[in-house]
């Protein structure tokens, strides 16, 4: 898979996303005609066994010092729309929504923090599902935007700050499935390894509120890097590089949480239960997988 423009030194292929027959490929040092590094996203469409370049996307209002953010969590695609995070020269950040009609992509909206004067800023994680877009913020926050036709508007702020006591937030990650939003806060706590906290948020007639805090059955999840969680089809999967009891870097754990069936109105509190825990113990020459299943 190669871009049709075949430009040099663009870092094409640094990050890739794949969804429903389309691939997003980043080019983090792509330059526009003015010589500004804006970055670009290339969209490829699958036709049979071939992949065809469909579009090269760049932000419409870029100025020198601003550019798309390229990381494994800063781009999301859902059907005919995609969302890309961007850094801006003012330091507040932005996220761009692109919409596809047929095989033509165009910029639909630029999302910005709701109150930058009071410290609201975008970070590097975004997600998109249906008419809901979520952008991670600083200080354990996430910002939700909703679409009405082709118009996007701010819909609420989600905060994990009260469930991360005595810690300094280092990174916030977001996932959305159309009904729930998962906000992951990775925070430092003294000399201990960074600990991850997971809040699940849902929307009712009064707006967004936290429905549950995910807690493993045996220990506190710790993850020091990457995107440790994903959400799809009523399941949340969380990976842990190590556990809080031992801080043993040779042990990794994966948890799968399941939500009860949601019918009618969303309940005030949703209890997610662990359905599977997989424990990987890595030795010098072997990898032993132990599974423990418990029904919530």
C-alpha positions in Angstrom: 0.0 0.0 0.0 1.6 3.2 -1.2 0.3 6.8 -1.6 -0.2 8.0 -5.2 1.8 11.2 -4.6 4.9 9.2 -3.5 6.3 12.2 -1.5 9.5 11.7 0.5 10.0 12.1 4.2 6.3 12.1 5.2 6.5 9.2 7.7 3.7 7.5 5.7 2.5 4.4 7.5 3.4 5.5 11.0 -0.1 4.7 12.3 -2.9 2.8 10.7 -6.6 2.2 11.5 -8.9 -0.2 9.8 -12.8 -0.3 9.7 -15.4 -1.7 7.3 -13.2 -2.0 4.3 -11.3 1.3 4.7 -7.9 1.9 6.1 -6.5 5.2 7.5 -2.8 5.7 7.1 -1.0 8.6 8.7 1.8 10.7 7.2 3.0 12.7 10.2 5.4 15.0 8.4 3.5 15.7 5.3 3.9 19.3 4.1 1.4 21.5 2.3 2.2 23.7 -0.7 3.4 26.4 1.6 5.9 24.1 3.1 4.1 23.9 6.5 4.1 20.5 8.2 0.4 19.8 8.6 0.4 16.0 8.5 -2.1 14.1 6.4 -4.4 11.1 6.6 -4.6 8.8 3.5 -7.8 6.9 3.1 -7.7 3.6 1.2 -10.7 1.6 0.1 -10.7 -2.2 -0.4 -11.9 -3.4 -3.8 -11.7 -7.2 -3.9 -8.2 -8.0 -3.0 -6.8 -4.6 -3.9 -6.6 -1.4 -1.9 -7.3 1.9 -3.7 -6.4 5.4 -2.5 -9.6 7.3 -1.9 -8.5 10.5 -0.4 -5.7 12.5 1.2 -7.1 14.6 4.1 -5.5 17.7 5.7 -7.1 20.3 8.0 -8.6 23.2 6.2 -7.5 26.0 8.5 -4.0 24.9 9.4 -1.4 27.5 10.3 2.3 27.1 10.9 2.8 25.4 14.2 -0.5 23.4 14.0 -0.9 19.9 12.7 -2.7 16.6 12.9 -1.7 14.6 15.9 -0.4 11.1 15.0 -0.6 8.4 17.6 -2.5 5.1 17.8 -5.4 6.8 19.6 -5.7 10.1 17.8 -7.7 8.9 14.8 -11.1 7.1 14.6 -13.3 5.9 11.8 -17.0 4.9 11.9 -18.7 4.2 8.6 -18.9 7.4 6.6 -17.2 9.6 9.1 -13.8 9.9 10.7 -12.3 12.0 13.5 -8.7 13.2 13.8 -7.1 15.0 16.7 -4.9 18.0 16.1 -2.6 20.2 18.0 -3.0 23.9 17.5 -0.7 26.9 17.9 -2.8 28.2 20.8 -2.1 25.0 22.7 -5.8 24.1 23.3 -6.1 21.5 20.5 -8.8 20.6 18.1 -10.4 17.6 16.4 -11.7 17.5 12.8 -14.6 15.5 11.5 -14.6 14.4 7.9 -17.7 13.0 6.1 -17.8 10.7 3.1 -20.5 10.9 0.4 -19.9 8.0 -2.0 -16.1 8.0 -2.3 -15.6 11.8 -1.7 -14.4 13.0 1.7 -14.9 16.5 3.0 -14.3 18.3 6.2 -17.6 18.5 8.1 -16.7 20.2 11.5 -13.9 21.4 13.7 -14.4 20.5 17.3 -12.8 22.7 19.9 -12.6 22.7 23.8 -15.8 24.2 25.3 -14.1 26.6 27.7 -10.3 27.0 27.0 -10.2 30.2 29.0 -10.8 28.1 32.1 -8.3 25.4 31.2 -10.2 23.0 28.9 -7.7 21.5 26.4 -7.7 18.5 24.1 -5.3 15.7 24.5 -4.3 12.9 22.1 -7.2 10.4 22.3 -10.4 10.5 20.2 -13.2 8.1 19.4 -16.3 8.2 17.2 -19.4 6.1 17.2 -22.6 7.0 15.3 -23.5 10.6 16.3 -21.2 10.7 19.3 -17.6 12.0 19.3 -15.4 11.9 22.3 -12.1 13.8 22.8 -9.8 13.3 25.8 -8.8 16.3 27.8 -6.3 17.1 30.5 -6.9 16.6 34.2 -8.8 13.3 33.8 -11.5 14.9 31.6 -13.2 14.0 28.4 -15.5 16.0 26.2 -18.5 14.7 24.3 -19.9 16.1 21.1 -23.1 15.0 19.4 -24.2 15.3 15.8 -27.6 16.5 14.5 -27.6 16.0 10.7 -24.3 17.6 9.8 -24.0 19.9 12.8 -21.8 19.0 15.8 -22.3 20.6 19.2 -20.7 20.2 22.7 -22.8 17.7 24.8 -21.0 17.4 28.1 -17.8 17.0 30.1 -16.9 13.6 31.8 -14.4 13.6 34.7 -12.6 10.9 36.5 -10.9 13.3 38.9 -12.8 12.2 42.0 -11.9 8.5 41.5 -8.1 9.3 41.1 -7.3 10.5 44.6 -3.8 11.8 45.5 -2.6 11.3 41.9 -1.4 13.4 39.0 -3.1 12.5 35.7 -0.6 11.7 33.0 -2.8 10.5 30.2 -6.5 10.2 29.4 -7.9 7.8 26.8 -11.5 7.5 25.5 -13.7 4.8 23.9 -17.3 5.0 22.8 -19.8 2.5 21.6 -22.8 4.7 21.0 -24.4 4.1 24.4 -21.5 4.1 26.8 -18.3 6.2 26.9 -15.2 4.7 28.7 -12.8 7.2 30.2 -9.4 5.8 31.2 -7.1 7.9 33.4 -3.5 6.9 33.7 -2.1 8.7 36.8 1.1 8.8 38.8 0.9 8.2 42.6 4.1 8.8 44.4 6.8 6.3 43.7 4.3 3.6 42.6 3.9 2.7 38.9 1.1 4.7 37.0 -2.3 3.3 37.8 -5.3 3.2 35.4 -8.8 4.1 36.5 -11.8 3.3 34.4 -15.1 5.3 34.5 -18.1 4.3 32.3 -20.5 7.1 31.4 -24.0 7.0 30.0 -26.5 9.6 28.8 -30.0 10.1 30.0 -32.5 12.9 29.8 -30.4 15.0 32.2 -27.1 14.6 30.3 -24.1 12.4 30.9 -23.3 10.9 34.2 -20.9 8.2 35.5 -22.8 4.8 35.6 -19.9 2.7 36.9 -16.3 2.5 37.9 -14.7 -0.7 36.7 -12.7 -2.6 39.3 -11.0 -6.0 38.8 -11.9 -8.7 41.2 -8.4 -9.2 42.5 -6.2 -6.2 42.2 -5.9 -2.7 40.8 -5.1 -2.5 37.1 -1.8 -0.8 36.3 -0.8 0.2 32.8 2.2 2.4 32.0 1.7 3.0 28.3 -0.4 2.5 25.2 -4.2 2.1 25.0 -5.1 -0.5 27.6 -8.9 -0.7 26.9 -11.4 -1.2 24.1 -15.2 -1.3 24.0 -17.5 -3.0 21.6 -20.9 -4.7 21.7 -21.5 -4.4 25.4 -18.1 -5.7 26.3 -15.1 -3.8 27.6 -11.6 -5.4 27.4 -8.9 -4.0 29.6 -5.2 -5.0 29.4 -2.8 -4.6 32.3 0.9 -4.6 32.0 1.3 -5.5 35.6 -0.7 -5.7 38.8 -0.6 -3.5 41.9 0.1 -6.3 44.3 3.4 -7.3 42.9 4.5 -4.7 40.3 5.9 -7.7 38.5 6.8 -6.7 35.0 6.8 -10.4 33.9 3.0 -10.7 34.5 0.3 -9.3 32.3 -3.5 -9.6 32.8 -6.5 -9.0 30.6 -10.0 -8.4 31.9 -13.3 -8.5 30.0 -16.3 -6.7 31.6 -19.9 -7.3 30.5 -22.8 -4.9 30.9 -26.4 -6.0 31.6 -28.8 -5.8 28.7 -30.0 -2.3 28.2 -33.7 -2.0 27.3 -35.8 1.1 27.3 -34.2 3.9 29.3 -30.7 3.6 30.5 -30.6 2.6 34.2 -29.2 5.1 36.7 -26.4 2.7 37.7 -25.1 0.0 35.4 -23.1 -2.8 37.1 -20.5 -4.3 34.9 -19.2 -7.7 35.9 -16.0 -9.5 35.0 -16.7 -12.4 32.8 -13.2 -13.5 31.9 -9.8 -12.9 33.3 -6.7 -14.1 31.3 -3.4 -14.2 33.2 -0.2 -14.4 31.2 3.0 -15.3 33.0 6.0 -14.8 30.8 9.3 -16.7 31.4 12.5 -16.8 29.5 11.4 -19.5 27.1 7.7 -20.2 27.7 4.4 -18.3 27.8 1.8 -19.9 30.1 -1.8 -18.8 29.8 -4.1 -19.4 32.7 -7.8 -18.5 32.4 -10.3 -18.0 35.2 -13.9 -17.6 34.3 -16.4 -16.1 36.8 -20.0 -15.0 36.0 -21.0 -11.7 37.4 
